[in-house]
Amino acid sequence: MILKSLSLLNYKNFDTINFDFDDKINCLVGNNGVGKTNILDAIYHLSFGKSYFNPITSQNIKHATDFFVIDGLYEKENREEKVLISAKRGQKKVIKRNGKVYDKFSEHIGFLPLVIISPADRDLITEGSDTRRKFIDGVISQSDNNYLLLLLKYSKTLSQRNALLKYFAANNTFDPDTLEIYNQQLHEYGEEIHLKRTDFLKTFTPIFLNRYQAISSGLEKVALTYESKLSGTDLLTLLKQNLAKDKMLQYTSVGIHKDDLSFEIEGYPIKKFGSQGQQKSFLIALKLAQFDFIKKQSKVNPILLLDDIFDKLDEKRVEHIIKLVDDQNFGQLFISDTHAERTEEVVKKISKSYKIIQLKNSPE
């Protein structure tokens, strides 16, 4: 799958701009603040219907304008596919494929497989479990549309159960029959989600470990572990065991919405004991494993975005990473960097097919 061209109108810092891309490697270079990351984010937007860095739609519209348009022309399986996203202040965002509007955004997820590697990924290590769950769910959803629907059903039922618990507290009442309906639904959806997550990690973890060994030259031992209370018992039992606690807290304290991923290096949490370089290598291995998994499931080479790839990594390790992604197993690659010469020096060693796109200064 190849992104042939991209047009932006009133998107973030851009008034109007058009790009034609190389089929293999595209390097976006220029000073900080010129919009390199914004271009990558626009490409991400076309795949997921939202920004990677700021999911609030109105904040992606250029200041003093009322709307934005992102227009991408793809080549997928020898067919041209035109995807357009538009958003107007105060109105619902619209996604079109070949001129036809999607009824549901979820129908679009997975159609344009994509993986982004960015300094913002550090949130996966530093932030709470919610960020890591979103990572798992995002990878599975790109190749399993039913999984996304399950998540939506679970989330809706969870909100309803929480509202009921608040109602009980506010009115000093309790209705076990109504609560049992929500318990059964959460159990049904939650067990299936837990099973899909477990199966996913059985496949994903060995891929991740291989990627980390390749990036780090086998110098450190890392581990990726799925943590869920559902691994020991079923959700219905957990909900009953925690009923008194949930009534007191007025929300649901157990379930797949509390699952987490544990990241370790040499048996210790990487958040506390990993260097910046080790953490960066861990995250890149995680994202390259995501690439491998999605490619295997979708039978399509995802687009790969490398945002500020030189951040906290030496050039030799960057060169090694780009070599990893430039063999025939990978598709189209987009790289952003502040130094054109540095980027070109690395890229031209490993690929004859590349394009340097120099961005000039413009106010954000």
C-alpha positions, 0 to 999 in steps of 0.5 A, spaced: 500 500 500 502 506 497 500 513 499 501 517 492 499 524 494 497 528 500 493 535 500 492 539 506 487 545 507 487 549 514 490 543 517 494 545 524 499 550 521 498 549 514 494 554 509 494 549 503 500 545 501 500 539 496 505 533 496 507 527 491 511 522 495 516 516 493 514 509 493 519 507 498 522 512 503 520 520 504 524 524 509 521 530 511 526 535 514 526 542 516 527 546 523 522 545 529 516 548 528 515 548 520 510 542 521 514 536 519 510 532 525 503 535 523 504 532 516 505 525 519 499 526 523 495 528 517 497 521 514 495 518 521 489 522 521 487 518 514 488 511 517 484 512 524 480 518 523 483 522 528 490 525 530 495 521 534 497 527 538 491 531 539 484 527 538 480 534 539 478 535 532 477 543 533 484 544 535 487 541 529 483 546 525 488 552 523 487 558 527 482 563 525 479 558 520 473 554 520 474 547 517 480 543 515 480 538 509 485 532 509 485 529 502 490 522 500 490 518 494 493 511 495 494 505 491 492 499 494 492 492 491 493 495 484 487 500 485 486 507 486 483 509 493 481 516 495 480 518 502 478 525 504 477 527 512 473 534 513 471 537 519 468 544 521 467 547 527 461 545 531 459 539 526 461 532 526 467 530 522 466 526 515 470 521 512 469 519 505 472 513 501 472 514 493 467 520 495 462 515 499 461 517 506 462 512 512 456 511 516 460 509 522 468 511 523 469 504 525 468 501 518 474 505 516 479 502 521 484 497 518 483 499 511 489 503 511 494 499 516 499 504 519 504 504 524 507 510 527 513 511 532 514 517 535 517 521 541 510 521 544 510 513 545 514 514 551 507 515 554 506 508 554 512 507 559 510 513 563 503 514 563 497 509 567 494 503 564 489 506 560 495 508 555 497 501 554 490 498 554 489 503 548 495 500 545 493 493 545 486 495 543 489 499 537 493 493 534 487 488 535 482 493 532 486 494 525 485 487 523 479 485 527 473 489 526 468 485 531 473 487 537 472 494 536 465 493 536 466 489 542 470 494 546 464 499 544 459 495 547 463 493 553 464 501 554 457 503 554 455 497 559 460 499 563 457 507 563 450 504 564 453 500 570 456 506 573 450 510 572 446 505 576 451 505 582 451 512 582 443 512 582 443 507 588 448 511 592 444 518 591 437 515 592 439 510 598 436 504 594 439 497 591 436 493 585 440 487 584 435 484 578 437 490 574 445 490 576 445 483 574 443 484 567 449 489 567 453 484 570 451 479 565 453 483 559 459 486 562 461 478 563 459 476 556 463 482 553 469 482 557 470 475 557 471 475 549 475 481 550 480 478 555 480 472 550 482 476 544 487 480 548 490 473 551 491 470 544 493 476 541 499 477 546 501 470 545 502 471 538 505 478 539 510 477 545 515 473 541 515 478 535 516 483 540 522 479 543 525 478 536 525 485 534 528 488 541 534 483 540 535 485 533 535 493 535 539 492 541 544 486 539 541 481 544 545 485 550 539 486 554 533 481 556 526 484 556 519 482 558 512 483 556 507 481 560 499 481 560 496 483 567 489 481 568 484 479 574 480 475 569 486 470 568 485 467 575 477 467 575 471 470 571 468 477 570 461 475 573 465 472 580 469 478 580 463 483 580 460 479 585 466 479 590 467 487 589 460 489 589 460 492 596 466 496 594 463 498 587 457 501 591 462 505 596 466 507 590 460 508 585 463 505 579 466 498 577 472 497 580 474 490 576 474 488 569 478 488 563 478 496 563 483 495 569 488 490 565 495 492 564 501 491 560 508 490 564 514 492 561 521 489 564 528 489 563 532 484 566 527 483 571 525 490 573 520 495 571 523 499 565 520 505 567 524 505 573 531 501 571 531 502 563 536 508 560 533 513 555 536 509 550 533 502 552 526 505 553 526 508 546 529 501 543 523 498 547 518 502 544 521 502 537 521 494 538 514 494 540 512 498 534 515 494 529 512 488 532 505 492 531 507 492 524 509 485 523 503 483 527 498 487 522 502 486 516 501 478 517 493 479 519 491 484 513 496 481 508 498 488 507 504 492 508 502 498 513 505 505 512 510 506 517 511 513 520 518 515 524 517 521 527 524 525 530 527 518 529 534 521 531 531 523 538 535 519 544 538 514 539 545 515 536 546 514 528 548 507 528 542 505 532 538 509 527 541 506 521 540 499 524 533 501 525 532 503 518 536 497 515 531 493 519 525 497 515 528 497 508 528 490 506 522 487 502 518 486 508 516 493 509 512 498 504 512 505 504 516 509 510 516 517 512 521 520 516 521 526 520 528 530 522 531 537 523 537 535 519 537 534 512 544 532 511 544 527 517 537 523 514 540 523 507 546 520 509 543 514 513 538 513 508 542 513 501 546 508 504 540 503 504 536 505 499 536 508 492 529 510 492 527 516 496 525 523 496 527 529 501 522 534 502 525 540 505 520 544 509 521 552 510 519 556 516 512 558 517 509 560 523 505 555 527 
